[in-house]
Amino acid sequence: MQNMKKYEEKAELLKALAHPTRLCIVHGLLENECNVNKIKECLNMPQSTVSQQLGILRSKGIIEGRRRGTEICYRVINSQVRQIVALLMKNSGE
């Protein structure tokens, strides 16, 4: 295993997605960019909890926030994560 760094980076992405709330947030952001208030309403969770999860996703380079007036809208920026979540959620109605 010469290039363990590559595997460590992939494992960090998977760890970030391994939390149900973060996975739900990323899945939702793949469909629509939105702000923390909209995410909080969809998840029925306190804003502090949602903000904490968004911070983790941001720190891993999975999402970014873009300012629109007085609010920040989040979107998924990592193409590998887009593919992983799309695959995981494919046929999720089963």
PADRENVEX-107248 format. One line per 4 residues: their letters; for each residue x, y, z of C-alpha. Coordinates in steps of 0.2 Angstrom, whole numbers. Layout:
REM residues N
A	X,Y,Z ~ ...
This chain:
REM residues 94
MQNM	0,0,0 ~ 11,14,-6 ~ -1,28,-8 ~ -11,27,9
KKYE	-15,45,8 ~ -27,42,-7 ~ -36,29,4 ~ -36,40,19
EKAE	-44,54,9 ~ -58,43,2 ~ -61,36,19 ~ -63,54,26
LLKA	-76,57,13 ~ -85,41,17 ~ -85,45,36 ~ -92,62,33
LAHP	-107,54,23 ~ -109,40,36 ~ -120,51,47 ~ -138,50,43
TRLC	-141,68,45 ~ -126,73,34 ~ -132,60,21 ~ -149,68,21
IVHG	-142,85,19 ~ -131,81,5 ~ -145,71,-4 ~ -156,86,-2
LLEN	-143,98,-8 ~ -141,88,-24 ~ -159,92,-29 ~ -159,110,-23
ECNV	-147,123,-16 ~ -154,130,0 ~ -151,139,16 ~ -149,133,34
NKIK	-167,138,38 ~ -175,128,24 ~ -164,113,29 ~ -169,115,47
ECLN	-187,115,42 ~ -185,99,31 ~ -176,90,45 ~ -186,96,59
MPQS	-170,99,69 ~ -163,114,79 ~ -153,126,68 ~ -138,123,79
TVSQ	-138,105,75 ~ -140,108,56 ~ -126,121,57 ~ -114,109,65
QLGI	-117,96,52 ~ -115,109,38 ~ -99,114,46 ~ -92,96,45
LRSK	-98,94,27 ~ -89,111,23 ~ -73,106,31 ~ -72,90,21
GIIE	-74,100,5 ~ -91,92,1 ~ -102,108,1 ~ -99,126,0
GRRR	-110,141,5 ~ -113,156,-7 ~ -120,172,0 ~ -136,178,-8
GTEI	-141,194,0 ~ -143,191,19 ~ -143,172,18 ~ -130,159,13
CYRV	-136,145,1 ~ -127,128,1 ~ -123,117,-13 ~ -113,101,-16
INSQ	-96,104,-24 ~ -88,87,-23 ~ -91,77,-39 ~ -86,61,-31
VRQI	-99,64,-17 ~ -112,68,-30 ~ -109,50,-38 ~ -108,41,-21
VALL	-124,48,-15 ~ -133,46,-31 ~ -128,28,-31 ~ -133,26,-13
MKNS	-150,34,-15 ~ -154,25,-32 ~ -170,15,-29 ~ -170,20,-11
GE	-189,17,-11 ~ -186,-2,-9
